[in-house]
Amino acid sequence: MSDARWELVEPVLAAWRAERSRHALDIGRPPEHDLREILNAILYVDRTGVLWRYLPHDFPPWEAVYGYFAKWQKDCVFAQLNGLLRELTRQKEGRRASPSACVIDAQSVKTSTSVPAASQGTDAGKKIMGSKRSIVTDTLGLLLAVLVTAASVQGSAAGARRLGQVAADHPTVRKVWVDGGYRKHFVEHAATLGVDLEIVQRTPGTRGFTPIAKRWAVERTYGWLMVHRRLARDYESLPTRSEAIIQLAMTDLMARRLTDENTISGATPQSTTNYRIRDETSEENDL
């Protein structure tokens, strides 16, 4: 976490610690670990995919890091950070803080051996044994809601739950785009929420990769998430922890956007100008 990015998230984490301290039994005891170092360690796991136990010794003990991660997930800190930075990012892009339209899609991924069999399933269409990530994004590809279930759960069922949450949290949403896999009852459910649902399908006869109108935004979001190696598979034993990892990845991405920082990759150092050119080129390719 650079100083600029830390300034964006520090107020939320500091308020969380202050609230926890008010209800703690050992009032007056100074915190043992720095919040910034804890967040750095959690981001390291998210980005590199390393096991919690294999955290470098430069970070606090892995037990403390995972303990904070579990507490922040339970107290919805990651969801709060995601919501705050999403509004700031939308305003920076010249949009209103609250979206008026969204896109829903699902992704099935394999799970590791640490995931309980009870929370796994088989996606018959994609022939994947694992879990399913159902996300809702705005038209910029920023995360509005996420739900992790067994891969056997139909996208319509998971999407209905997420759309209900989005409608409650963002009353301004009046339009949603989905693919052809969503059933008729999902369309009816959207109508009851006062949301106009449109099914966007690939043009018949199209071959190869072709961005689909409106839906390309959520597909690009999955591409952003896959940069974080922890999300290459589902390694979390609880679905709620998997959702927290996704929220954390999006928080990291939006913090970089707000501070105009690029993710440096590759072993050969390059100038700042080269990074800027490469980033603009990648955005043009995405569009």
Backbone as JSON, one array per atom type, in Angstrom:
{
  "sequence": "MSDARWELVEPVLAAWRAERSRHALDIGRPPEHDLREILNAILYVDRTGVLWRYLPHDFPPWEAVYGYFAKWQKDCVFAQLNGLLRELTRQKEGRRASPSACVIDAQSVKTSTSVPAASQGTDAGKKIMGSKRSIVTDTLGLLLAVLVTAASVQGSAAGARRLGQVAADHPTVRKVWVDGGYRKHFVEHAATLGVDLEIVQRTPGTRGFTPIAKRWAVERTYGWLMVHRRLARDYESLPTRSEAIIQLAMTDLMARRLTDENTISGATPQSTTNYRIRDETSEENDL",
  "N": [[0.84, -1.19, 0.0], [0.76, 2.04, -1.05], [1.47, 5.39, 0.18], [-0.51, 7.15, -0.73], [-2.64, 5.46, -1.47], [-3.14, 4.26, 0.97], [-4.14, 6.38, 2.45], [-6.7, 6.52, 1.47], [-8.08, 4.3, 2.49], [-7.54, 4.17, 5.19], [-9.23, 5.69, 7.07], [-11.57, 4.07, 7.3], [-10.6, 1.63, 8.35], [-9.39, 2.55, 10.69], [-11.6, 3.53, 12.06], [-12.96, 1.14, 12.45], [-11.19, -0.21, 14.19], [-11.29, 1.52, 16.39], [-13.96, 1.22, 17.15], [-14.0, -1.48, 17.87], [-12.25, -1.39, 20.01], [-13.68, 0.03, 21.9], [-15.5, -1.82, 22.83], [-13.94, -3.74, 23.87], [-12.51, -5.92, 26.39], [-10.04, -5.5, 27.5], [-9.47, -2.66, 27.82], [-7.48, 0.11, 26.98], [-5.18, -1.23, 26.44], [-2.54, -1.16, 24.17], [-2.76, -1.49, 20.57], [-1.44, -4.41, 19.02], [-0.51, -4.86, 16.44], [0.25, -3.09, 13.41], [-2.21, -1.59, 11.41], [-1.85, -1.03, 8.73], [0.25, -2.7, 7.96], [-0.97, -5.14, 8.36], [-3.0, -5.07, 6.41], [-1.38, -4.9, 4.15], [-0.25, -7.46, 4.19], [-2.5, -9.09, 3.8], [-3.27, -8.25, 1.24], [-1.02, -9.16, -0.1], [-1.35, -11.93, 0.01], [-3.71, -12.13, -1.48], [-2.89, -11.19, -3.97], [-0.65, -12.75, -4.76], [-1.36, -15.37, -4.21], [-0.29, -17.01, -2.29], [-0.1, -19.38, 0.43], [-1.62, -18.81, 3.63], [-0.01, -19.56, 5.77], [2.48, -19.38, 4.64], [3.3, -16.78, 4.5], [5.69, -14.19, 4.09], [8.28, -13.46, 6.5], [8.57, -10.79, 6.92], [6.14, -9.68, 7.3], [3.46, -9.33, 9.79], [2.77, -12.07, 12.15], [1.3, -14.97, 10.61], [-1.0, -16.0, 11.78], [-2.11, -13.82, 13.11], [-2.61, -12.14, 10.93], [-4.48, -13.6, 9.4], [-6.47, -13.72, 11.31], [-7.3, -11.03, 11.52], [-8.21, -10.73, 8.89], [-10.43, -12.5, 8.92], [-12.04, -11.26, 10.85], [-12.51, -8.75, 9.67], [-13.92, -9.55, 7.44], [-16.21, -10.64, 8.63], [-17.27, -8.39, 9.87], [-17.97, -6.9, 7.72], [-16.15, -5.12, 6.58], [-14.62, -5.19, 4.21], [-16.63, -5.05, 2.28], [-17.57, -2.51, 2.87], [-15.34, -0.91, 2.26], [-15.16, -1.45, -0.48], [-17.58, -0.31, -1.41], [-17.22, 2.4, -0.74], [-14.9, 3.19, -2.23], [-15.82, 2.62, -4.78], [-17.81, 4.55, -5.23], [-16.2, 6.85, -5.18], [-14.57, 6.33, -7.38], [-16.42, 6.28, -9.49], [-17.28, 8.93, -9.44], [-14.92, 10.2, -10.11], [-14.73, 9.38, -12.74], [-16.63, 10.91, -13.86], [-19.25, 10.15, -13.41], [-22.43, 9.59, -11.73], [-22.6, 8.99, -8.18], [-24.14, 6.8, -7.42], [-25.18, 4.01, -9.31], [-27.25, 3.63, -12.29], [-27.72, 1.5, -13.87], [-26.91, -1.98, -14.37], [-24.92, -5.02, -14.68], [-25.13, -8.54, -14.84], [-23.47, -11.59, -14.2], [-22.08, -14.93, -14.17], [-19.46, -17.06, -12.96], [-17.85, -20.12, -13.09], [-15.55, -21.89, -11.13], [-12.77, -24.01, -10.36], [-12.22, -25.72, -7.26], [-10.04, -25.89, -4.35], [-8.47, -28.51, -2.39], [-8.97, -27.81, 0.18], [-11.49, -26.85, 0.43], [-14.67, -27.53, 1.74], [-16.56, -30.45, 0.84], [-19.3, -30.21, 0.92], [-19.9, -27.63, 0.15], [-19.38, -27.56, -2.5], [-20.03, -28.21, -6.01], [-21.26, -29.35, -9.23], [-20.96, -27.85, -12.31], [-22.9, -28.47, -14.86], [-23.03, -27.57, -17.49], [-20.56, -26.32, -18.07], [-18.92, -28.25, -17.19], [-17.44, -28.28, -14.78], [-16.17, -28.91, -11.63], [-16.74, -27.47, -8.67], [-17.0, -24.19, -7.41], [-19.28, -21.38, -7.8], [-19.14, -18.07, -8.91], [-21.12, -15.37, -8.66], [-21.57, -12.24, -9.88], [-22.41, -8.75, -9.71], [-22.09, -5.88, -11.58], [-21.5, -2.36, -12.22], [-21.84, -0.24, -15.14], [-19.25, 0.45, -15.59], [-17.84, -1.68, -14.82], [-17.38, -2.0, -12.14], [-17.64, -3.48, -8.94], [-20.79, -4.3, -7.59], [-22.23, -6.22, -6.17], [-21.7, -9.52, -4.84], [-21.85, -13.07, -4.9], [-21.04, -16.21, -3.72], [-21.43, -19.54, -4.48], [-22.17, -23.11, -4.58], [-21.11, -24.75, -7.59], [-23.17, -26.03, -8.82], [-25.47, -24.6, -8.43], [-28.01, -22.81, -10.04], [-27.54, -20.09, -12.31], [-29.61, -18.24, -12.48], [-30.93, -18.43, -10.02], [-28.95, -17.62, -8.17], [-28.43, -15.1, -9.25], [-30.86, -13.8, -8.85], [-30.93, -13.42, -6.09], [-28.76, -11.7, -5.75], [-29.57, -9.52, -7.33], [-31.76, -8.64, -5.9], [-30.45, -7.7, -3.62], [-28.94, -5.61, -4.75], [-30.98, -3.94, -5.69], [-32.04, -3.13, -3.27], [-29.87, -1.83, -2.02], [-29.13, 0.02, -3.91], [-31.28, 2.01, -4.97], [-31.52, 3.49, -7.28], [-31.0, 1.97, -9.49], [-32.27, 0.89, -12.51], [-32.07, -0.65, -14.74], [-30.93, -3.72, -16.1], [-28.6, -5.97, -17.51], [-28.27, -9.24, -18.84], [-27.07, -12.58, -19.71], [-28.08, -15.19, -22.07], [-28.54, -17.37, -20.46], [-30.15, -16.99, -18.27], [-33.24, -17.6, -16.73], [-36.85, -17.46, -17.43], [-38.29, -16.89, -15.1], [-36.55, -15.29, -13.73], [-36.61, -12.92, -15.12], [-39.19, -12.13, -14.52], [-38.91, -11.81, -11.78], [-37.15, -9.61, -11.69], [-38.87, -7.68, -12.72], [-40.7, -7.39, -10.65], [-39.16, -6.03, -8.88], [-39.0, -3.61, -10.01], [-37.15, -3.26, -12.01], [-35.85, -3.08, -15.25], [-35.16, -5.74, -17.24], [-32.88, -6.96, -19.6], [-32.03, -9.34, -21.99], [-29.03, -10.14, -23.39], [-27.56, -11.5, -26.18], [-25.15, -13.46, -28.03], [-24.42, -12.71, -31.43], [-25.86, -14.77, -33.89], [-23.85, -17.15, -35.59], [-21.44, -15.92, -35.14], [-17.93, -16.13, -34.72], [-15.05, -16.97, -32.75], [-13.46, -14.65, -30.4], [-15.59, -12.12, -29.49], [-16.51, -9.05, -28.3], [-19.46, -8.6, -26.45], [-22.19, -6.45, -26.62], [-22.83, -4.3, -23.89], [-22.56, -6.47, -22.03], [-19.85, -6.85, -22.02], [-18.58, -5.41, -20.06], [-18.83, -6.69, -17.53], [-17.56, -9.06, -18.13], [-14.98, -8.17, -18.53], [-14.4, -7.44, -15.94], [-14.12, -9.93, -14.66], [-11.75, -10.63, -15.87], [-10.02, -8.74, -14.71], [-10.13, -9.64, -12.07], [-8.85, -12.11, -12.27], [-6.2, -11.47, -12.36], [-5.34, -11.54, -9.81], [-3.87, -14.01, -8.1], [-4.89, -15.55, -6.07], [-7.48, -15.91, -6.73], [-7.51, -17.59, -8.86], [-8.29, -20.15, -8.4], [-10.8, -21.44, -6.15], [-9.94, -21.09, -3.01], [-10.85, -20.77, -0.47], [-12.31, -21.82, 2.6], [-14.83, -21.09, 3.38], [-17.72, -19.76, 1.8], [-18.29, -17.03, 2.24], [-15.82, -16.0, 2.84], [-14.57, -16.24, 0.4], [-16.03, -14.38, -1.06], [-15.14, -12.1, 0.24], [-12.47, -12.0, -0.55], [-12.76, -11.41, -3.25], [-13.97, -8.86, -3.08], [-11.86, -7.52, -1.87], [-9.91, -7.62, -3.89], [-11.09, -5.97, -5.84], [-11.16, -3.6, -4.39], [-8.44, -3.03, -4.18], [-7.87, -2.61, -6.89], [-9.47, -0.35, -7.51], [-8.41, 1.54, -5.75], [-5.9, 1.93, -6.87], [-6.64, 3.08, -9.29], [-7.77, 5.5, -8.42], [-5.58, 6.8, -7.41], [-4.0, 6.97, -9.58], [-2.06, 5.02, -10.03], [-0.11, 2.43, -11.46], [-0.07, -1.12, -11.94], [2.92, -2.65, -11.54], [4.67, -4.93, -13.49], [6.83, -7.66, -14.42], [10.38, -8.22, -14.73], [12.21, -6.36, -15.59], [13.09, -3.07, -15.0], [11.23, -0.13, -15.9], [10.62, 3.1, -17.33], [8.49, 5.7, -15.96], [6.99, 6.86, -17.98], [6.82, 4.83, -19.89], [5.2, 2.99, -18.58], [2.81, 4.43, -18.46], [2.13, 4.67, -21.15], [1.78, 1.98, -21.82], [-0.39, 1.34, -20.19], [-2.47, 2.96, -21.22], [-2.68, 1.89, -23.76], [-3.55, -0.71, -23.18], [-6.06, -0.16, -22.14], [-7.37, 0.83, -24.41], [-7.42, -1.5, -25.92], [-9.08, -3.05, -24.33], [-11.54, -1.73, -24.58]],
  "CA": [[0.0, 0.0, 0.0], [1.46, 3.32, -1.08], [0.9, 6.38, 1.1], [-1.73, 7.71, -1.3], [-3.72, 4.47, -1.37], [-3.43, 4.05, 2.38], [-4.98, 7.49, 2.91], [-8.08, 6.27, 1.07], [-8.71, 3.23, 3.26], [-7.21, 4.26, 6.61], [-10.33, 6.09, 7.94], [-12.49, 2.96, 7.55], [-9.96, 0.67, 9.24], [-9.19, 3.19, 11.99], [-12.91, 3.56, 12.73], [-13.24, -0.23, 12.88], [-10.39, -0.51, 15.38], [-11.8, 2.31, 17.5], [-15.21, 0.61, 17.59], [-13.65, -2.73, 18.56], [-11.6, -1.05, 21.29], [-14.71, 0.48, 22.84], [-16.2, -2.97, 23.38], [-12.97, -4.73, 24.32], [-12.39, -6.05, 27.84], [-8.74, -4.97, 27.92], [-9.42, -1.27, 27.37], [-6.23, 0.77, 27.33], [-4.05, -2.0, 25.9], [-2.23, -0.67, 22.82], [-2.82, -2.52, 19.52], [-0.18, -5.13, 18.85], [-0.06, -4.84, 15.05], [-0.12, -1.93, 12.62], [-3.25, -1.95, 10.45], [-1.33, -0.95, 7.36], [1.02, -3.92, 7.7], [-1.94, -6.24, 8.25], [-3.63, -4.97, 5.09], [-0.36, -5.26, 3.17], [-0.1, -8.91, 4.19], [-3.7, -9.67, 3.18], [-3.14, -7.97, -0.19], [0.03, -10.03, -0.61], [-1.98, -13.24, -0.2], [-4.68, -12.0, -2.57], [-2.21, -10.94, -5.24], [0.29, -13.81, -5.11], [-1.96, -16.69, -4.03], [0.47, -17.8, -1.32], [-0.85, -19.84, 1.59], [-1.5, -17.93, 4.79], [1.13, -20.01, 6.58], [3.72, -19.1, 3.94], [3.56, -15.35, 4.44], [7.07, -13.83, 4.45], [8.45, -13.04, 7.89], [8.52, -9.33, 7.02], [4.79, -9.33, 7.72], [3.09, -9.86, 11.09], [2.52, -13.52, 12.13], [0.17, -15.3, 9.74], [-2.2, -16.2, 12.59], [-2.7, -12.5, 13.34], [-3.1, -11.62, 9.65], [-5.72, -14.3, 9.07], [-7.46, -13.31, 12.3], [-7.84, -9.74, 11.08], [-8.99, -10.96, 7.67], [-11.7, -13.1, 9.3], [-12.84, -10.26, 11.56], [-12.95, -7.74, 8.71], [-14.98, -10.13, 6.61], [-17.43, -10.79, 9.44], [-17.79, -7.06, 10.16], [-18.29, -6.26, 6.42], [-15.2, -4.04, 6.3], [-14.26, -5.23, 2.8], [-17.78, -4.54, 1.54], [-17.62, -1.07, 3.1], [-14.27, -0.31, 1.47], [-15.53, -1.56, -1.89], [-18.62, 0.67, -1.68], [-16.66, 3.76, -0.65], [-14.01, 3.46, -3.36], [-16.61, 2.59, -6.01], [-18.43, 5.86, -5.4], [-15.15, 7.81, -5.53], [-14.12, 6.04, -8.74], [-17.45, 6.72, -10.41], [-17.26, 10.39, -9.48], [-13.72, 10.59, -10.87], [-15.02, 9.11, -14.15], [-17.7, 11.81, -14.3], [-20.55, 9.5, -13.23], [-23.07, 9.77, -10.43], [-22.07, 8.04, -7.19], [-24.97, 5.59, -7.44], [-25.43, 3.65, -10.71], [-28.64, 3.47, -12.74], [-27.79, 0.25, -14.63], [-25.93, -2.96, -13.92], [-24.75, -6.22, -15.49], [-25.0, -9.73, -14.0], [-22.89, -12.76, -14.86], [-21.58, -15.94, -13.25], [-18.24, -17.75, -13.37], [-17.58, -21.35, -12.35], [-14.12, -22.12, -10.96], [-12.42, -25.2, -9.58], [-11.89, -25.48, -5.86], [-8.9, -26.63, -3.83], [-8.83, -29.6, -1.48], [-9.33, -27.26, 1.49], [-12.9, -26.45, 0.42], [-15.54, -28.66, 2.11], [-17.33, -31.04, -0.26], [-20.7, -29.77, 1.02], [-20.07, -26.33, -0.5], [-19.0, -27.69, -3.89], [-21.04, -28.76, -6.91], [-20.81, -29.53, -10.6], [-21.6, -27.07, -13.36], [-23.07, -29.44, -15.95], [-22.8, -26.93, -18.78], [-19.13, -26.07, -18.26], [-18.22, -29.45, -16.73], [-16.49, -27.85, -13.76], [-16.5, -29.28, -10.26], [-16.21, -26.43, -7.8], [-17.92, -23.17, -6.92], [-19.73, -20.41, -8.79], [-19.12, -16.67, -8.48], [-22.12, -14.53, -9.33], [-21.27, -10.85, -9.55], [-23.17, -7.66, -10.33], [-21.24, -4.7, -11.73], [-22.08, -1.24, -12.94], [-21.4, -0.22, -16.55], [-17.8, 0.62, -15.61], [-17.24, -2.93, -14.38], [-17.09, -1.94, -10.71], [-18.46, -4.46, -8.23], [-21.93, -3.88, -6.78], [-22.59, -7.32, -5.28], [-21.07, -10.8, -5.19], [-22.37, -14.22, -4.17], [-20.31, -17.44, -4.05], [-22.23, -20.73, -4.17], [-21.72, -24.31, -5.28], [-21.22, -24.59, -9.04], [-24.42, -26.64, -9.28], [-26.56, -23.64, -8.26], [-28.31, -22.14, -11.3], [-27.23, -18.68, -12.33], [-30.82, -17.46, -12.25], [-31.21, -18.41, -8.58], [-27.96, -16.76, -7.53], [-28.62, -13.74, -9.75], [-32.06, -13.21, -8.23], [-30.55, -12.98, -4.75], [-27.88, -10.53, -5.88], [-30.34, -8.4, -7.85], [-32.54, -8.13, -4.79], [-29.57, -6.91, -2.77], [-28.59, -4.39, -5.46], [-32.16, -3.08, -5.7], [-32.21, -2.56, -1.93], [-28.75, -0.95, -1.71], [-29.03, 1.06, -4.94], [-32.63, 2.2, -5.52], [-31.47, 4.19, -8.56], [-30.81, 1.0, -10.57], [-33.51, 0.64, -13.23], [-31.8, -1.45, -15.92], [-29.95, -4.77, -15.89], [-28.33, -6.82, -18.67], [-27.83, -10.59, -18.51], [-26.92, -13.41, -20.9], [-29.24, -16.03, -22.38], [-28.69, -18.47, -19.52], [-31.08, -16.66, -17.2], [-34.57, -18.12, -17.07], [-37.98, -16.53, -17.5], [-38.72, -16.45, -13.77], [-35.64, -14.23, -13.32], [-37.15, -11.71, -15.74], [-40.35, -11.75, -13.72], [-38.42, -11.32, -10.48], [-36.64, -8.26, -11.9], [-40.01, -6.79, -12.91], [-41.29, -7.1, -9.34], [-38.27, -5.07, -8.21], [-39.02, -2.35, -10.74], [-35.94, -3.2, -12.83], [-36.03, -3.56, -16.61], [-34.13, -6.72, -17.55], [-32.68, -7.22, -21.02], [-31.14, -10.47, -22.27], [-28.13, -9.82, -24.5], [-26.98, -12.75, -26.67], [-24.19, -13.37, -29.12], [-25.01, -12.75, -32.76], [-25.73, -16.1, -34.49], [-22.83, -17.3, -36.62], [-20.2, -15.25, -34.75], [-16.87, -17.04, -34.31], [-13.95, -16.33, -32.05], [-13.8, -13.71, -29.33], [-16.26, -10.89, -29.91], [-17.16, -8.39, -27.16], [-20.91, -8.48, -26.57], [-22.64, -5.15, -26.13], [-23.25, -4.17, -22.5], [-22.04, -7.53, -21.17], [-18.39, -6.88, -22.02], [-18.08, -4.77, -18.84], [-18.69, -7.68, -16.47], [-16.55, -10.02, -18.57], [-13.68, -7.55, -18.26], [-14.19, -7.49, -14.5], [-13.55, -11.23, -14.36], [-10.35, -10.57, -16.28], [-9.3, -8.02, -13.66], [-10.03, -10.48, -10.88], [-7.93, -13.21, -12.5], [-4.84, -10.99, -12.13], [-5.05, -11.93, -8.43], [-3.68, -15.46, -8.18], [-5.72, -16.21, -5.06], [-8.78, -16.14, -7.34], [-7.4, -18.54, -9.96], [-9.16, -21.21, -7.9], [-11.45, -21.07, -4.9], [-9.15, -21.71, -1.94], [-11.41, -20.43, 0.84], [-13.16, -22.87, 3.16], [-16.18, -20.55, 3.54], [-18.12, -18.89, 0.67], [-18.21, -15.62, 2.62], [-14.4, -15.6, 2.74], [-14.31, -16.09, -1.04], [-16.61, -13.09, -1.44], [-14.27, -11.05, 0.78], [-11.27, -11.94, -1.39], [-13.15, -10.69, -4.47], [-14.14, -7.46, -2.71], [-10.53, -6.96, -1.62], [-9.26, -7.43, -5.19], [-11.67, -4.79, -6.47], [-10.72, -2.45, -3.6], [-7.06, -2.76, -4.6], [-7.91, -2.06, -8.25], [-10.03, 1.01, -7.5], [-7.46, 2.43, -5.07], [-4.87, 2.27, -7.86], [-7.23, 4.01, -10.25], [-7.98, 6.79, -7.8], [-4.28, 7.43, -7.19], [-3.28, 6.93, -10.87], [-0.92, 4.11, -9.93], [-0.2, 1.25, -12.31], [0.51, -2.34, -11.4], [4.18, -2.92, -12.22], [4.93, -6.35, -13.69], [8.03, -7.89, -15.2], [11.61, -8.07, -13.95], [13.01, -5.26, -16.1], [12.53, -1.75, -14.66], [10.92, 0.75, -17.0], [10.33, 4.46, -16.9], [7.08, 5.99, -15.7], [6.36, 7.13, -19.26], [6.51, 3.55, -20.52], [4.05, 2.42, -17.89], [1.61, 5.17, -18.82], [1.79, 4.3, -22.52], [1.27, 0.62, -21.82], [-1.71, 1.3, -19.57], [-3.44, 3.54, -22.14], [-2.88, 0.94, -24.85], [-4.36, -1.82, -22.7], [-7.44, 0.29, -22.02], [-7.96, 0.88, -25.74], [-7.71, -2.86, -26.34], [-10.24, -3.51, -23.57], [-12.75, -1.14, -25.15]],
  "C": [[0.87, 1.24, 0.0], [0.78, 4.28, -0.11], [-0.44, 6.91, 0.58], [-2.89, 6.73, -1.18], [-4.11, 4.23, 0.07], [-4.32, 5.16, 2.93], [-6.44, 7.27, 2.55], [-8.78, 5.29, 2.0], [-8.49, 3.36, 4.76], [-8.41, 4.68, 7.47], [-11.28, 4.94, 8.28], [-11.87, 1.98, 8.54], [-9.72, 1.26, 10.63], [-10.5, 3.25, 12.76], [-13.28, 2.17, 13.22], [-12.47, -0.56, 14.15], [-10.91, 0.27, 16.59], [-13.09, 1.72, 18.05], [-14.95, -0.69, 18.34], [-13.05, -2.44, 19.93], [-12.62, -0.62, 22.33], [-15.39, -0.69, 23.54], [-15.24, -4.03, 23.91], [-12.89, -4.75, 25.85], [-11.09, -5.44, 28.34], [-8.56, -3.55, 27.39], [-8.12, -0.62, 27.86], [-5.01, 0.03, 26.82], [-3.77, -1.54, 24.48], [-2.32, -1.79, 21.79], [-1.46, -3.12, 19.27], [0.38, -4.99, 17.44], [-0.57, -3.59, 14.35], [-1.12, -2.35, 11.54], [-2.75, -1.93, 9.02], [-0.54, -2.21, 7.02], [0.1, -5.14, 7.58], [-2.58, -6.24, 6.87], [-2.63, -5.33, 3.99], [-0.21, -6.77, 3.06], [-1.3, -9.59, 3.52], [-3.68, -9.43, 1.67], [-2.08, -8.85, -0.83], [-0.53, -11.42, -0.91], [-2.92, -13.19, -1.39], [-3.98, -11.91, -3.92], [-1.36, -12.13, -5.69], [-0.3, -15.21, -5.01], [-1.24, -17.56, -3.03], [-0.43, -18.25, -0.18], [-0.63, -18.89, 2.77], [-0.26, -18.29, 5.61], [2.47, -19.66, 5.95], [3.98, -17.62, 3.75], [5.01, -15.06, 4.82], [7.14, -13.29, 5.87], [8.5, -11.52, 8.04], [7.15, -8.84, 7.49], [4.55, -9.79, 9.17], [2.84, -11.36, 11.01], [1.25, -13.86, 11.36], [-1.11, -15.51, 10.53], [-2.91, -14.87, 12.85], [-3.3, -11.94, 12.05], [-4.43, -12.29, 9.28], [-6.83, -13.93, 10.05], [-8.1, -11.99, 11.94], [-8.69, -9.91, 9.83], [-10.37, -11.52, 8.0], [-12.61, -12.09, 9.99], [-13.36, -9.19, 10.59], [-14.03, -8.28, 7.79], [-16.29, -10.2, 7.38], [-18.08, -9.44, 9.71], [-18.05, -6.24, 8.89], [-17.38, -5.09, 6.1], [-14.83, -4.02, 4.82], [-15.4, -4.71, 1.92], [-17.88, -3.02, 1.68], [-16.55, -0.35, 2.29], [-14.61, -0.32, -0.02], [-16.58, -0.51, -2.27], [-18.09, 2.09, -1.69], [-15.81, 4.09, -1.87], [-14.76, 3.41, -4.69], [-17.25, 3.95, -6.25], [-17.39, 6.9, -5.8], [-14.68, 7.6, -6.97], [-15.14, 6.5, -9.76], [-17.45, 8.24, -10.54], [-16.04, 10.89, -10.25], [-13.93, 10.39, -12.36], [-16.15, 9.98, -14.69], [-19.08, 11.2, -14.2], [-21.14, 9.88, -11.87], [-22.58, 8.7, -9.47], [-22.84, 6.73, -7.21], [-25.35, 5.26, -8.88], [-26.92, 3.55, -11.01], [-28.82, 2.19, -13.54], [-26.7, -0.69, -14.16], [-25.91, -4.16, -14.86], [-24.51, -7.39, -14.53], [-24.39, -10.87, -14.81], [-22.36, -13.68, -13.78], [-20.36, -16.62, -13.83], [-18.03, -18.97, -12.49], [-16.07, -21.59, -12.31], [-13.9, -23.39, -10.15], [-12.04, -24.81, -8.16], [-10.68, -26.3, -5.44], [-9.39, -27.7, -2.87], [-9.25, -29.08, -0.11], [-10.81, -26.86, 1.57], [-13.77, -27.66, 0.75], [-16.38, -29.15, 0.93], [-18.77, -30.55, -0.26], [-20.94, -28.45, 0.3], [-19.63, -26.36, -1.97], [-20.15, -28.27, -4.71], [-20.46, -28.86, -8.31], [-21.64, -28.67, -11.54], [-21.7, -27.98, -14.59], [-22.74, -28.84, -17.3], [-21.32, -26.75, -19.08], [-18.26, -27.24, -17.79], [-17.09, -29.09, -15.75], [-17.02, -28.25, -12.39], [-15.9, -28.23, -9.34], [-17.27, -25.48, -7.32], [-18.25, -22.19, -8.03], [-19.73, -19.02, -8.18], [-20.12, -15.89, -9.31], [-21.88, -13.09, -8.91], [-22.21, -9.91, -10.3], [-22.25, -6.46, -10.39], [-22.04, -3.56, -12.35], [-21.53, -1.24, -14.36], [-19.91, 0.07, -16.69], [-17.08, -0.67, -15.22], [-16.9, -2.95, -12.91], [-18.11, -2.78, -9.94], [-19.56, -3.82, -7.4], [-22.31, -4.95, -5.77], [-21.92, -8.59, -5.77], [-21.68, -11.89, -4.31], [-21.6, -15.45, -4.65], [-21.14, -18.63, -3.56], [-21.55, -21.95, -4.77], [-21.96, -24.13, -6.77], [-22.52, -25.15, -9.58], [-25.61, -25.69, -9.17], [-26.77, -22.89, -9.58], [-28.02, -20.64, -11.2], [-28.43, -17.8, -12.05], [-31.13, -17.34, -10.76], [-30.25, -17.5, -7.85], [-28.14, -15.31, -7.96], [-29.81, -13.04, -9.13], [-31.74, -12.68, -6.84], [-29.7, -11.71, -4.82], [-28.65, -9.31, -6.39], [-31.21, -7.79, -6.76], [-31.71, -7.27, -3.86], [-29.22, -5.57, -3.43], [-29.77, -3.42, -5.47], [-32.38, -2.41, -4.35], [-31.12, -1.53, -1.62], [-28.65, 0.23, -2.68], [-30.4, 1.26, -5.6], [-32.64, 2.89, -6.88], [-31.33, 3.23, -9.74], [-32.16, 0.67, -11.21], [-33.32, -0.25, -14.45], [-30.74, -2.5, -15.57], [-29.82, -5.6, -17.16], [-27.79, -8.17, -18.21], [-27.63, -11.37, -19.82], [-28.12, -14.33, -21.05], [-29.45, -17.17, -21.41], [-29.68, -18.21, -18.4], [-32.51, -16.96, -17.63], [-35.66, -17.05, -16.99], [-38.37, -16.01, -16.12], [-37.8, -15.35, -13.23], [-36.1, -12.89, -13.89], [-38.34, -11.21, -14.93], [-39.94, -11.2, -12.36], [-37.89, -9.89, -10.6], [-37.79, -7.26, -12.05], [-40.65, -6.42, -11.58], [-40.44, -6.1, -8.55], [-38.25, -3.72, -8.9], [-37.79, -2.16, -11.61], [-36.23, -3.8, -14.2], [-34.87, -4.48, -16.97], [-34.09, -6.98, -19.05], [-31.68, -8.35, -21.2], [-30.34, -10.14, -23.53], [-27.43, -11.11, -24.92], [-26.01, -12.48, -27.81], [-24.9, -13.46, -30.47], [-24.81, -14.13, -33.38], [-24.67, -16.12, -35.6], [-21.51, -16.64, -36.28], [-19.18, -16.27, -34.27], [-15.75, -16.25, -33.63], [-14.43, -15.37, -30.98], [-14.39, -12.43, -29.92], [-16.93, -10.26, -28.7], [-18.65, -8.21, -27.42], [-21.36, -7.18, -25.92], [-23.19, -5.25, -24.72], [-22.6, -5.21, -21.6], [-20.53, -7.55, -21.11], [-17.82, -6.3, -20.72], [-17.87, -5.79, -17.73], [-17.67, -8.75, -16.84], [-15.15, -9.46, -18.31], [-13.38, -7.57, -16.77], [-13.62, -8.83, -14.08], [-12.09, -11.29, -14.78], [-9.5, -9.84, -15.26], [-9.09, -8.91, -12.44], [-8.99, -11.58, -11.05], [-6.47, -12.78, -12.38], [-4.39, -11.38, -10.72], [-5.04, -13.45, -8.35], [-4.52, -16.22, -7.14], [-7.09, -16.57, -5.64], [-8.71, -17.08, -8.54], [-8.2, -19.81, -9.66], [-9.9, -20.65, -6.68], [-10.75, -21.82, -3.78], [-9.79, -21.55, -0.56], [-12.37, -21.52, 1.32], [-14.6, -22.41, 3.34], [-16.51, -19.66, 2.34], [-18.0, -17.41, 1.0], [-16.77, -15.1, 2.55], [-14.01, -15.41, 1.26], [-14.85, -14.76, -1.54], [-15.72, -11.95, -0.96], [-13.01, -10.89, -0.06], [-11.57, -11.18, -2.69], [-13.32, -9.2, -4.18], [-12.79, -6.78, -2.48], [-9.8, -6.7, -2.93], [-9.78, -6.18, -5.89], [-11.28, -3.51, -5.71], [-9.31, -2.05, -4.0], [-7.05, -2.1, -5.98], [-8.41, -0.62, -8.25], [-9.11, 1.99, -6.8], [-6.35, 2.85, -6.01], [-5.41, 3.26, -8.89], [-7.33, 5.42, -9.67], [-6.67, 7.54, -7.6], [-3.42, 7.43, -8.45], [-2.0, 6.12, -10.77], [-1.15, 2.9, -10.8], [0.43, 0.06, -11.6], [1.77, -2.68, -12.2], [4.4, -4.43, -12.3], [6.16, -6.51, -14.55], [9.27, -7.57, -14.38], [12.43, -6.87, -14.38], [12.38, -3.92, -15.75], [12.3, -0.93, -15.92], [10.61, 2.13, -16.46], [8.85, 4.64, -16.67], [6.33, 6.23, -16.99], [5.95, 5.84, -19.94], [5.31, 2.9, -19.88], [2.77, 3.09, -18.33], [1.17, 4.8, -20.24], [1.19, 2.92, -22.56], [-0.13, 0.56, -21.25], [-2.76, 1.86, -20.51], [-3.72, 2.58, -23.29], [-3.76, -0.21, -24.42], [-5.81, -1.42, -22.56], [-8.12, 0.37, -23.38], [-8.29, -0.52, -26.23], [-8.93, -3.42, -25.63], [-11.54, -2.99, -24.18], [-13.04, -1.71, -26.53]]
}
